[in-house]
Amino acid sequence: MKKILVPTDFSEQAEDALKVAAQIAKKHDSEIFLLHMLELPTQLMDPSVRDAGSSIPESIYFMKLAHQRFEDVMSRDYLNGITVHETVQFNSAFEGIMAGSKEHGCDLVVMGSQGASGLKEAFIGSNTEKVVRHSNIPVLVIKDYIEIDNIKSFVYATDFTEESKKSFNEAVNFAKTIDATLHLIYVNTPNKFKTTDYTDHVTNNYLKGLDLKNYSLTVYNDESVEKGILNYAGKVNADLLGISTHGRKGLAHFLNGSISEDLINHAQRPVITFKV
């Protein structure tokens, strides 16, 4: 994790995410790309729009204001000794994060979130949800400030399929990076019930040949995968939740939902996602 992207709107949640990213950066000598999306009205950015020229002073004002806020944030003591790049994207939040992570070759996105609920969750979704759904690199979502060194219990849910092995290996490496115990969990649900013989066979084959030391493995029965993850996390007092995401889009996403996005909305603990 040498390059960390931290989107900011200069809110309290964004600063909590930056504080967490700063801890990771100090441990691994990483750079931070602090990204702000400046969503200016079209007439301020497009010279072809009539009277756009008369709005140039206004656009300059917005850019200067953003720079001042950057200077304020980057003067924080917790960023001392870290290389922090001030980055502005004239884009919507989601598009800016996607472009920024690719342009700078980032290894991790750390972002804050308040979650969503009700109709907003179903029909609009947050920028965090969109990033989790589409990002090709791990996304660590922070609800409240945490000390990285205090993360000792990392619950990671997997279906033990071959297609999830890449994301699983990334989760294993992340657990080693933060020196946390990895609690692997397979959630057995009524509509997709699997026998003990089946889960024993699948999990043994999946883990065969892997260099796993500091971990546990549990098959947990519950009404749904999301409930199983949250309930098990409560039982082991987890500090961090992790899951892979398939990046569902369109109608399939709406009908089937996304467990990773549900976790981000409903879990009080931080969540990290890994793209399958």
Phi, psi and omega in degrees: 000080183264340180226120184243127177263129178235103176289142179221141168244015179067023177273172178297320180295320179294323180290324175301318178296320180295321178297319178293316178300323180296322178297315179297317181298319180292325181287330188238015178053049183263158171265149176246130173255103181273113191249128174239131178267117180262096185271081180279150175302150184306320185292345178273340186251334187257109183294344180283344180284137182302137179068015180297324182299325181289346182263000182303316178302324180293318180294321178297322178300314180298320181292320178295321179297317178298319180296320178297320180291324175300312182301321180295313181295316186285357174271000182294143182298326184291351177261000180302132177085000181252137174281115181241124180261126176279118185231131177238133174243128175273078189201172171289162186302309183298309181298323180295319180293316179298314181293318182295317181294324179286315183300321185263002178062044184286153181259342186205142171250130175241121183217151179272159179203145173261353185080179180214164180207163174060218184297325179300318180294319186284319191252334183252306181076153179267166175299327179299315179301316182295319180295315179301321184291327190248343186293136177272354177244159181303145179236120178258118184255123184252127175268319179220160181300137177224156173266121181304321181293344179269358177277101182249343185232113185242109179269121181238121180266135180215158177260002177058035175264159182298324183292342181266003185295322180299311180294326177297316178297324177295321178294319178299315180295323179293319178300319178294322182299320182262004177058051181245151173288130181264115178260100178281136181223133171247120182267119179267118183246157182302320184281347176226046186294137177236143180286164178299318179301319181294310183294324177298315181295313183295314183292322179297317179294321184295320185269355183299129176084357180272144181272077180252128181238301185268076184207165171226162180226128182223136168260118189244129181266130178200175184291324181214164180297316181300312180297322179298316179297313182294318181292319179293320178301322177294322181294322182262005180054053184295147176263340185209141176248146178220150180199155175270156180231140182269351179069047179299147180228161170060218187298320181300320179295316183294319183284320186266339182073182179219120182298320181298319180290323176298319179297317180299322181286325193250338181281139175275341179278160174294151182231136173240135182242150181229130183286132175291000000 
